[in-house]
Amino acid sequence: MTETTLKKELICFIANLLKDCNHVAVGASSPIPGAAALLAREAFGSPRHVNILGSVKNNFFTNGSQELFDCAAQGRIDAFFLGGGQIDGQANINLMGRGAYPDNTPRWPGTFGSAYLYFLIPKVILFREEHSRRVLVDRVDFISAPGVSDENIYRTGGPYGLLTNKAFFRFQKEKRNFLLESIHSNSSLEDILDNTGFEFEYSQNTPLTAAPNPQLLELLETHVVDKVKDVYPHFAQETFGIDAACS
Amino acid sequence: MNISIEELVKMIGDGAKLAVPADYSGIAMEATRALIRKGVKDLHIVGVPTSGLQSELLIGAGCVSTFESSALTLGEYNPAPRFSHAIKEKTIRLIDATRPAIHAGLQASQKGIPFMPLRGIIGSDILQHHPEWQIMDNPFSEDKDPIVVIPAIKPDIALFHAPLADRDGNVWIGRRRELMHLAQASKTTLVTVEKMVDTNLLEDETMAAGVLSSLYVGGIAHCPKGSWPLDFWYGDKEDGDHLREYKEKARTEEGFDEYLQEFVYESASS
């Protein structure tokens, strides 16, 4: 499978996870989730509202990210995406840096809105293409945002699952761990076990991730690509080629 | 009130607490270069709620002692080399927050109250490292309900780039109303604008809701393309070639100095 094919499959996979949402918000540097949200809106009519931070056209907020955070606190956002330089088996995420704070090497940009949105958006999809022991660690060096909280902490949101370029895991809140739900066709259970630094539940018969519906893929390549190009020009060029992006 | 960019940055003294918006709201980059030329020192930058190339340049040029924000990001041109270097060499103090906490601190300042409660955060390591945040019990809840309180952030000066201003000192910020909060939370606001107009912006009802009144504005400099090389929401797209060139040059101290020489010191617009 080529890298661009895989990216398109990830977009279709995420689009299917967003069907039950009314309002999906996407961070500025998240082209695959952003494309997925635009595709889901086009294909299923839901989510009805997609807000891509940093985009002018695909963003109806008139009070910047303040409105995003107010929406989240009121339960007006159904799904969001977070990543992280490190993600551990309890779905803690680290966006700050490797090593001991504040002397991280490397230091990453910072925690952004994760320490808030992870608590308040019901369906947070962790998305990180790189599936390696460097990223998927036993314990993050810094908790930018915790995967689970104690009972007395106000929390209406949290991790739904973790998608990488090799697999999809569902997060099990009660057990505080991940369950391997499906393996992409470019990988295998052995490959996943070799490249995952945290313990997770799995079955020997874990299914392959379903191939994308051909009509959904076609819709992405024909109708949604222009919208993707508007927001993520570099990504559209790399993934769909210049010709496709200009059609 | 319409002054030159040099006069504008003269109002930003050493040690000022300077609030700047995130890249999507309009960055006063030409004013930032003028600020570096002026040789300002010991700035306390508040990135609202994140910052980018603007803070990277100021940090690299040695103008910053404290960086308070929720991220310093160059987007697809990450990592930010001079920011990383400053952290390694411990030449700046970091106050790491999360995005809504920066907004909450400014909202408290805007309302003239000491703090603002905010959900989330409990269980994040940023809480224990932050010098001021505290947890209190929600006084209105019967059950135990801990909530984080964020003290007011009171910037001396807010600085940004906007599309329009009029001769009376009103500034049109359009849909970027987060700049209204930023300005109202700060002691004064300095603005560079693409265009000056002769009619009063508040007289046009279709524009009025997007106008920051001159009450909050301390100075305006007319500076077309003042956000270059960054994207401006009401103007030019980012200059990707230039940003790639920056990323390449700023890898080393010498390369960064060359960059400053070429694009900051020798290219004064006036």
Chai-1 contact restraints between the chains, C-beta under 6 A:
chainA,res_idxA,chainB,res_idxB,connection_type,confidence,min_distance_angstrom,max_distance_angstrom,comment,restraint_id
A,S29,B,G75,contact,1.0,0.0,6.0,A-B,restraint_1
A,G54,B,Y24,contact,1.0,0.0,6.0,A-B,restraint_2
A,V56,B,W233,contact,1.0,0.0,6.0,A-B,restraint_3
A,T62,B,R175,contact,1.0,0.0,6.0,A-B,restraint_4
A,T62,B,R177,contact,1.0,0.0,6.0,A-B,restraint_5
A,N63,B,R177,contact,1.0,0.0,6.0,A-B,restraint_6
A,N63,B,E178,contact,1.0,0.0,6.0,A-B,restraint_7
A,G64,B,E178,contact,1.0,0.0,6.0,A-B,restraint_8
A,S65,B,R99,contact,1.0,0.0,6.0,A-B,restraint_9
A,Q66,B,H103,contact,1.0,0.0,6.0,A-B,restraint_10
A,Q66,B,E178,contact,1.0,0.0,6.0,A-B,restraint_11
A,F69,B,P100,contact,1.0,0.0,6.0,A-B,restraint_12
A,A73,B,R119,contact,1.0,0.0,6.0,A-B,restraint_13
A,P102,B,L94,contact,1.0,0.0,6.0,A-B,restraint_14
A,R107,B,S84,contact,1.0,0.0,6.0,A-B,restraint_15
A,R107,B,I87,contact,1.0,0.0,6.0,A-B,restraint_16
A,P109,B,A71,contact,1.0,0.0,6.0,A-B,restraint_17
A,P109,B,L72,contact,1.0,0.0,6.0,A-B,restraint_18
A,P109,B,T73,contact,1.0,0.0,6.0,A-B,restraint_19
A,G110,B,S70,contact,1.0,0.0,6.0,A-B,restraint_20
A,G110,B,A71,contact,1.0,0.0,6.0,A-B,restraint_21
A,G110,B,D96,contact,1.0,0.0,6.0,A-B,restraint_22
A,T111,B,S70,contact,1.0,0.0,6.0,A-B,restraint_23
A,T111,B,T98,contact,1.0,0.0,6.0,A-B,restraint_24
A,T111,B,I126,contact,1.0,0.0,6.0,A-B,restraint_25
A,F112,B,S70,contact,1.0,0.0,6.0,A-B,restraint_26
A,F112,B,A71,contact,1.0,0.0,6.0,A-B,restraint_27
A,F112,B,R99,contact,1.0,0.0,6.0,A-B,restraint_28
A,G113,B,T98,contact,1.0,0.0,6.0,A-B,restraint_29
A,G113,B,R99,contact,1.0,0.0,6.0,A-B,restraint_30
A,A115,B,T98,contact,1.0,0.0,6.0,A-B,restraint_31
A,A115,B,G120,contact,1.0,0.0,6.0,A-B,restraint_32
A,A115,B,I121,contact,1.0,0.0,6.0,A-B,restraint_33
A,A115,B,S124,contact,1.0,0.0,6.0,A-B,restraint_34
A,A115,B,I126,contact,1.0,0.0,6.0,A-B,restraint_35
A,Y116,B,T98,contact,1.0,0.0,6.0,A-B,restraint_36
A,Y116,B,P100,contact,1.0,0.0,6.0,A-B,restraint_37
A,Y116,B,G120,contact,1.0,0.0,6.0,A-B,restraint_38
A,F119,B,G120,contact,1.0,0.0,6.0,A-B,restraint_39
A,F142,B,D125,contact,1.0,0.0,6.0,A-B,restraint_40
A,I143,B,S124,contact,1.0,0.0,6.0,A-B,restraint_41
A,I143,B,D125,contact,1.0,0.0,6.0,A-B,restraint_42
A,A145,B,S124,contact,1.0,0.0,6.0,A-B,restraint_43
A,P146,B,G123,contact,1.0,0.0,6.0,A-B,restraint_44
A,S149,B,G123,contact,1.0,0.0,6.0,A-B,restraint_45
A,N152,B,K144,contact,1.0,0.0,6.0,A-B,restraint_46
A,I153,B,I122,contact,1.0,0.0,6.0,A-B,restraint_47
A,Y154,B,R119,contact,1.0,0.0,6.0,A-B,restraint_48
